Amino acid sequence: MKSSAKKIELVSVDDLFSTEEVRQDAKLEKIQEIPLSELHPFKNHPFKVKDDEAMMETADSIKQYGVLVPAIARPDPEGGYELVAGHRRHRASELADKETMPVIVRDLDDDAATIIMVDSNLQRESLLPSERAFAYKMKLDAIKHQGARTDLTSAQVGPKLTAAEKIAENSPDSKSQIKRFIRLTELIPELLDMVDEKKIALNPAYELSFLKKEEQRDLLDAMDSEQATPSLSQAQRLKKYSQEGHLTLDMMRVIMGEEKKSDLDRVTFTSDTLRKYFPKSYTPQRMQDTIIKLLEAWQKKRQRDQER
């Protein structure tokens, strides 16, 4: 009777070892020292790399101890490597006069690389609102490409998560806060800069993001002419009038010209107004102290006059 077993070909010990070695080697990530000049920034990297005090401290640390945590990069088809995580370490290494830095090279597609890039930066406390906004937007798009649900307003029931919930799993912000940050990407650059500079608070900025781009540009004009920035209630009214199709530049100027409640409790003097009453050597603090003493003396005089 013929055997039904298929013929088995035995491989040599060397071939078996080589195949296993390659397979295991592929599972291991090797840290490589790569020249700084061969490492390029991630495309549309939303995080600002500044030569500030924290950067100088990082550079000093790298001078003394080297880069302790390897960066992550992926091969760049046009040559060199694209940084996925480690942009600040790369800049600090340049400032520390290093020629190379330790890097883990991974073959990552665009979506996986984007998610790693965002997650490696989101835990920093010093992030600007604009950095969070575009980082969350990039991660949202990456998750969408990977096939996750992206309905930010739905309450998904079951094992599947909405994209915002998935992002919130590894984020310091809640699902609703992530949604608000992503809306900021709809602001024109000038308004978004004002959010970063804390001239416009996050909640009013969220409402303003619903204005059409041309309306946002008109708002800049109204803010400049009235020398005011919108409160939350003003931003909500601007949004309401925009959605109703009634928002005009004149209406914006009227709204921005309103006296805010906080302004009713504030008395402001310009330096030019006060300077003529004080010697040139007086500092602003000394001027303030003198004014307070004069007011106290005036109040005591009024009390004495009332008691007579």
BATI-821331 format. One record per atom (N, C-alpha, C, O): x, y, z. Coordinates in pm, whole numbers, plus 50000, padded with zeros to 5 digits. Each point is the difference from the previous one (the first is absolute). Last residue first. Layout:
REM residues N
XYZ;...
REM end
This chain:
REM residues 308
481166155556164;499795013250058;498535003650004;499645010950047;502274949149748;499754998750144;499725013550065;499505000350113;501754994949424;498654994450020;499644999350147;498825000550035;505535013349833;499035010249962;498574995250025;499145007950039;504414962250031;499995010450104;498965010749970;499315005050089;501384961249590;499364994350120;499935010450113;499015000850072;503295010549534;498574999249974;499264994950122;498925004950035;505774995149976;499505013850007;498495000149979;499305007350069;502954952049878;499965003850142;499435014150017;499245002650093;501494981649468;498904992850063;499875003850147;498885001850049;504795015249707;498745006449955;498804993450066;499055006950037;505184974250036;499915012750070;498715007249964;499365006250086;501574954349686;499734996950142;499845012850081;499125001150085;502205002949467;498614995950009;499614996850144;498895003350043;505625006349865;499195012149984;498524996850011;499255007850059;503764956349946;500145007950124;499155012649993;499375003850098;500854969249515;499254993150106;500065008050130;498995001350069;503615013949569;498575002149973;499164993650110;499025005950045;505624986749965;499685013950035;498525002849982;499385006650083;502334951749780;500005000950147;499615014150045;499285001650098;501244990749438;498824993250053;499925001450150;498935002750055;504915013849731;498845008249966;498724994050058;499175007250055;504744968149979;500025011150096;498845009549974;499425005650093;501174958649608;499614994850131;499955011150104;499095000450083;502475009749476;498554997450004;499534995050136;498925003850045;505435026049974;499654988049926;498494998050004;499335006150084;503655041149960;499054990750060;499744988149908;499755001649880;503035038250023;500694988750064;499054989650058;500444989150038;498195053249759;500434990349899;500654987650062;500004989349939;496245038550338;501375002349951;500414989149901;499494988850008;495275022250029;501084993950078;501365003849944;500145002949882;495505008349925;499825003250141;501154994950089;500015002550120;499554990249400;500195014550021;499845004150146;500375011150039;498924942949799;501415004050008;500185014850034;500965003650068;494774971549849;500515001350136;501375006450008;500325006550100;497494985149477;499075007750083;500585002850138;499845011050053;502494961149642;500105014149961;499105008750086;500345011450033;499524941350014;501235005650058;500125014949970;500445007850084;494654971549934;501214998149919;501195006550070;499835008850084;495704969650151;500695012449967;501194996849913;500744990550027;494304984550148;501314999349936;500525014049970;499295008349943;496914959750360;500355013749964;501424999749946;500914995050067;494804967150017;501405003149979;500175014649962;499295005149913;496624967750143;500665000150130;501465004249989;500764998650096;496414996749521;499295009350086;500665001250137;499835010150069;501644958849598;500515013449977;499335010250090;500585010450031;498074944049968;501325001250064;500565014049983;500755004850086;495214984049698;499795001250145;501345001950072;500105007650096;499615009249399;499924987250070;499855002650150;500415010450052;498105020349514;500804999850121;499814986650069;498884996050030;500745012149426;499264999250126;500975000150119;501104994749993;500025004149528;500075012850070;499255000250132;500045009950073;500054952749619;501335001450060;500145013250076;500895001450084;495054990149685;500194989950105;501355001850069;500084999450123;499015028349508;499085003250109;500214990350117;500095004350115;502294987649489;500535011750071;499125004050117;500505003950105;498064961249612;501164995850077;500575011650081;500374998450116;496185010649581;499484993150118;501154995350089;499915000650122;501225018849467;499435010150091;499474993650128;500185005350109;501364966449546;501115006850065;499495010550099;500555001550109;496184957949805;500675009849916;501145006450077;500104998550122;496054957549891;501215005950058;500695009249899;500394995749891;495524974750074;499805014350027;501265007050049;499955011750036;498784939649867;500305007649880;499875015050016;499855007249901;499774954450418;498735005249949;500205008149872;499035004049934;504674978150299;499204988649956;498665004449943;499424993249915;503415039850271;500634994149881;499154988749946;499774999249879;499005020850527;499685008849887;500614994649870;499415001649893;501634975050502;498564999149974;499615008549878;499284995449911;505205006650250;499724987149937;498524999049960;499674995549890;501645041850358;500595000849866;499724987249921;499665000449882;499125000250569;499085008049920;500515001649857;499224999649905;503534978050405;498794992049975;499005007749916;499334994149914;504565028150231;500334990149898;498794991549965;499794996649883;499785033950471;500105007249873;500304990349885;499425001149892;500524981850547;498645003749958;500035007549867;499114998049916;505064990450278;499254988049960;498615003849949;499564995149896;503925043350042;499724991450115;499244987949949;499684999249881;503725031849805;498664995350039;499994991750128;500864991550022;502515050849869;499894986049958;498684994450054;499535004450104;502475048849766;499394990350093;500044986149939;500044998349878;500655048949931;501054996550098;499454990750108;500135002550120;497745016449469;499435001750134;501004996850111;499705001750118;501524994349419;499385013450010;499445002650140;500005011450046;501914945949855;501025010449995;499385013850019;500555008350073;496634954449900;500774999450124;501045011150005;500245006050105;497294988549498;499155005250108;500745000150134;499865009450078;502344971449551;499815014449977;499205006250114;500355010550052;500094943249942;501295006150032;499935015149987;500535007450083;495794967649775;500065001150147;501325006150044;500035007850096;499304981549450;499295012350037;500055002150152;500085011450047;501664948749791;500885011049961;499365013550031;500685009450042;496794951950034;501115000650095;500965011449966;500525006750089;496004984149613;499475006250123;501095001050105;500075009950073;500904967449531;499935014449972;499445007650120;500375011550024;499824941250004;501355005849997;499955015049974;500745007550063;495104970750187;500634998149869;501345007349998;500225009450077;497874972450390;499835011149907;500674996749867;501014992949997;499234979650397;498844997149914;499725011449902;499174998549911;504225002750434;500434990849894;498864996549904;500244994749891;499305031850515;500415007749882;500394990949884;499975004349884;498954976750540;498805005749937;500365007449872;499284999249901;504274983950356;499224988949947;498765005249927;499674995349891;502965035550345;500654996049874;499244988549935;499864999749878;498815015550555;499595009149892;500594996049865;499345001349897;502104971950464;498564998749977;499475010149897;499274995949909;505405005250229;499654988149921;498514999349969;499634997049887;502625051750185;499914987750078;499494988449912;499455002349892;503505042349968;498654994449988;499984986750074;500864991549977;503035031250049;499195012049982;498534996249981;499105007850032;504984963550023;499045001750110;499255013249993;499505005050101;503674973349580;500535011150080;499085003550117;500265009650072;498514956649615;501294995950055;500575010650095;500644996850100;495495014149665;499684989750098;501294995250067;500064998550122;500335031249524;499495007050118;499584990350109;500065003450119;501304979649463;501165005850070;499555007250127;500684999450102;496024984649612;500614989050073;501245004850075;500274995350111;497535035049604;499214997550120;500614988850084;499995000650123;502075009249465;500105011750088;499224998050130;500485003550108;499374962949538;501265000550079;500075011650097;500504998450112;494674982549771;501055005449914;501265001950086;499885001850122;496574959650005;500285014350016;501055004549900;500884992249963;497614962250106;499185007549906;500215015050011;499465007749920;502524959550369;500694999649871;499205007249893;500525002449890;497844990450556;500875011749988;500755000249867;500475010649957;496714952750188;499275011049937;500905012249978;499775007849908;501844954750335;500014997649855;499255011149926;500385003549888;499604996850587;501325003449946;500024998449848;500535008649929;495614977950299;500125014650000;501355004349943;500075009749924;499114944350134;499125005249894;500155015249990;500035005549890;502134973250462;500674996949873;499215005649884;500565005749906;497514996350518;501065010049986;500784997949871;500405009749935;496264959150181;499395012849963;501055010849981;499875008549912;501584948550232;499434999349865;499445013549957;500255004549889;503534999250478;498794992049986;499535000149855;500505007849918;504804998050242;498745007149981;498834990449981;500184988749955;504564999450086;499635006850125;498665007149991;499515005050101;501854949249617;500115014549996;499665006050136;499204994250074;500324959949718;501415002950025;500265015050001;501065004649956;494484979049993;500594989250079;501455003050037;500444996650110;496845031049594;499995003550142;500634989250088;500435002950112;498914990749416;501075009550025;500115002950149;501115001050053;495354972149815;501264992849978;501205009250026;500984995850061;494725022649950;500214991450117;501314992449988;500714998150099;497955028149534;500365008650113;500264991950127;500915003250076;497534974449536;501395004349985;500445008650118;501124998550050;495144966250053;500095010949905;501465004249994;500794996850088;498204952650038;500075013450055;499915010249888;500384997249887;498024947650209;500625010149914;499955013750068;499045003350069;498904957950132;501464999950010;500685010549915;501125004150031;493895006950131;500654987549962;501515001350003;500535010050048;496135030649840;499794990050103;500634986949954;499804995849887;500705060650000;500114986049956;499814990550118;500625001850105;498035048649779;500324992750123;500014985249965;498994993250017;501985053849668;499184988450033;500444993550129;501165001250040;500925037149732;498815003650076;499184988050043;499085001350081;505014998549647;500335005750131;498755002750084;500115002050121;501314963249480;498865008550031;500185005550141;499724993150097;503104975349640;500435013650028;498845009450025;500135012249984;501774931550006;498885009149985;500445014050040;500795001550093;502854964749703;499245002150122;498845009449972;500035007749905;503554976849783;498694993750000;499185001850125;498944993850014;505455024449823;500154986250048;498664992950014;499954988150033;500305057549844;500594992149892;500164985350040;499954991049916;498545039150411;499004998749896;500534991349886;499294991349949;503655021050388;499094989650048;498914997549896;499604988649977;503325046749937;500724987349990;499114988350044;500004989549937;498375054650107;500054996049859;500704986549983;499594991849918;500355027050514;498634996549958;500004995049856;499384989849970;504605027750198;499754986750053;498614995249962;499804988349968;501405055449912;500824990449925;499744985850048;499904990849919;498025044150318;499414998949866;500784989749917;499394992049929;502265019250498;498794991850010;499364998049863;499514989149970;504165039750044;500434986450034;498794990650009;500024989149944;499285057249991;500424993349877;500504985850026;499894991449913;498695034150465;498944999749899;500424992249877;499294990849957;503835018150394;499044989450034;498964998549889;499654988849962;503315046549990;500734987449986;499084988350031;499984990149927;498395053650138;500104996949857;500734986849977;499664992749907;500005024550539;498714995249948;500074996149852;499414990149959;505145005950311;499105010849966;498664994349951;499974988749950;503624987050402;499485000749864;499075012049982;499205003250089;503444978650307;500195013349944;499435001649858;500315009849932;499874949250345;499085009650061;500035013649929;499055007750010;501794940349793;500725012050043;499025010550050;498985002549935;499844954849864;500085000350146;500745012350053;500005002650120;499364985549403;498805005350065;500125001350151;499255007850060;504024973449600;500105014250037;498855005050088;500145010150067;500384945149741;501275002450067;500155014550047;500915003150076;495274981649670;499994994650136;501295003050076;499995001650122;499645010949413;499105007750086;500084995350145;500155008150090;502354968049589;500505013750009;499145008450094;500525007450083;498074948749811;501164999850090;500525014250021;500315003950113;496254991349575;499504997150135;501144999850101;499865005450110;501224999749432;499315011850052;499544997850143;500175008750085;501714955149679;501035009850034;499365012550061;500535005650097;496644960949737;500674995350121;501055010150045;500145002650120;497695006649473;499065000650111;500664995850132;499855006850101;502614990649485;499735013850040;499115000850124;500255008150089;502684948149874;499225007149899;499645013850056;500285003050116;504254968950016;498655004150042;499265006249883;500585007549921;504134965750249;499245001449875;498555002650039;499274990850037;505185022250267;498874990949979;499395002549861;500005011249950;504614999950396;499425001349867;498904989649983;500234988150020;502415039350399;499384987349964;499315002049866;499135008749989;505205019650242;498694999649935;499564985549981;500814991549964;503195045950272;499454986449994;498575000049948;499175007950044;504545028949799;499154997450116;499444985949987;499864994949888;504485041449913;499044989149985;499094999550122;500245006750100;503005027349862;499914996749858;498984989149973;499454999149890;501095042250506;500114985849972;499884997749849;499385008049930;500355034150355;501124997249907;500244985149980;501134995749980;495275028350266;501074994050081;501214996149916;500954993950050;495115023449750;500515010650088;501144995050087;500865007850041;496944960949687;500695009849915;500625010950085;501155003949978;496154965250240;501284993749961;500805009349909;501235000650009;494435012150111;500895001450116;501374993849969;501035005150044;495564989749636;500465014050005;500975002050115;501005007149985;497064950449981;500835002549881;500565014250004;501195002049978;495704985250346;501314994050028;500955002349883;501205002050019;494385011849927;500685008750096;501374994450036;500955007550018;496314966649694;500395012649934;500755009450096;500975006449960;497014946050081;501355004250038;500465012949935;501215002349988;495324959949815;500045005150137;501445003650034;500924992149978;498154999049578;498634997950046;499865005450143;499035006950031;504485002249521;499794999050143;498514998250030;499165007249947;503524977949603;499025009750048;499774997850149;499604989150041;504895000649621;498934994750084;499075011450042;500435011450017;503144979049534;500045002850142;498804994050073;499474989749959;499565016449539;501324999750062;499975003950145;499235008650041;496954986049666;500865009549929;501405000850059;500825008149958;495704964250230;500224995649863;500945009149921;500654995749905;499474996250629;499445009949908;500304995649857;501174998449964;498334973450532;500775003049878;499265010049912;498794998849979;500355003950543;499714990249895;500785003749874;500295011849979;500024996250604;499965005349863;499614988949905;500034988250034;500655028150529;499414990249908;499915006549863;499565011449987;503904995850472;498915005149917;499434988649917;500584989149994;501905003550496;500155000749853;498795006149932;498874998550046;503075011850451;498874993049940;500105001149848;499945011149947;503475008350312;499724988050078;498854991849941;499974987850015;504045047449807;498554997849986;499664986750065;500434989449954;503835037850239;499574994549872;498494998749996;499325003450097;503485016050264;499644985950010;499684993549865;499914987749992;501665059150060;500584992950114;499764984949995;500904992250028;497325037449640;501455002150001;500664991450107;501084994449980;494265007250006;500554991349894;501525001549990;500714990349972;496975037850328;499944986250046;500604990449898;500724990650036;498855054649847;501054998450102;500044985750052;501074994450023;495475016949679;501294999949930;501154998150099;500944992549971;494745013250202;500124986949936;501344998749929;500644989550005;498315052050180;500254990450107;500164986049943;500854992350046;497925041649660;501405001850041;500374990350112;501124994950005;494405006549853;500854994149896;501475001050039;500774990649980;496065030550294;499914985450015;500884992949897;500624989850031;498965057349943;500804996050116;499994984850019;501034994050032;497995019649472;499695006950125;500854994650115;500954992549978;498375002449494;501265001050073;499765008050129;500595010750020;495674958349700;500535013350030;501334999150074;500234990850079;495894981749609;501294996950063;500725013350021;500535005749905;494014977250023;501055009949979;501264995950076;499934995950116;495974972949663;500595004750125;501185009349972;500874996949919;496444978149749;499245011150059;500635006150124;499535010350048;502114965049466;500164998250145;499345011850072;500415011549979;499944974449530;498925007350069;500034997950151;498964999450065;504194967249730;499225009049914;498835006050078;499254992750065;505334993250179;498774993549954;499195010149920;499915011750038;505464994749987;498775001650079;498824992549937;499954998049879;505144984050052;499175011049953;498735000950084;499544989850052;505854988949943;498704999350066;499185012349964;500415011350027;504234980649854;499184990449925;498594998650057;499194992349949;504315035450244;499695005449868;499124990749917;499395004349902;502394983650528;498895009450013;499565005349863;498825002849979;503444948150078;500395014149989;498795009350006;498974997149939;500954954950305;499775005649867;500425014749998;499685007450093;500614943450195;500495013750008;499945005849860;500774996149912;496004963350296;501105003949911;500415014450028;499175008350035;497984946350183;500295014250016;501225003349916;501064994050016;495174965349915;501375003750029;500135015150011;499425007449921;496604952850137;500265013549954;501415003850043;500344999650119;497174950449770;500745008650092;500215013749939;500275001349880;497684962249889;499145003350113;500665009950094;499325006750078;502894974849545;498965009149952;499085004550113;499375010549993;504004956850077;500605013249987;498955010349958;500065011650039;498804942649982;500105005950132;500535014349993;499565008850074;500244966849526;498655002050052;500035006850137;499225009250026;504824978249771;499405011249929;498645003250058;499645011650019;502504950650145;500745012050041;499395012549937;499815010350065;498624946849807;499545003650134;500655013050047;499355008250065;502114973949527;498605004349988;499465004650136;499335010350009;504994971049976;499975013049932;498585005349993;499765011850025;500914945050145;500505010050093;499895013949940;499595009650067;499384953649661;498995001450105;500395011150097;499165008150039;503894979549623;498845007049944;498945002750106;499395010650003;504404964150125;500385013949972;498825008149946;499775011350041;499744941650027;500045007250128;500335014649978;499415008650067;498194967049531;501254998650075;499925007850130;499205009250016;496324970249765;500965010649971;501234997950086;499944993450103;496104971649685;500725004950115;500985010949958;500674998949897;494504982149892;501395003049970;500645006250124;499525010050053;496124955449838;500535010950083;501465001949968;500804990750007;494524987349743;501444999350017;500475012250079;499655011349966;495384969550109;500785007449902;501474999150033;500404998250115;495724964049997;500795011050055;500795006749890;500554993549912;496704966650051;499345012549964;500775012150049;499665011449968;502034936649881;499805009450111;499355012849950;500355005049893;498964945649885;500805012049993;499685009150117;498855001550042;501014943449934;499155011850000;500885012350000;500995000750073;
REM end
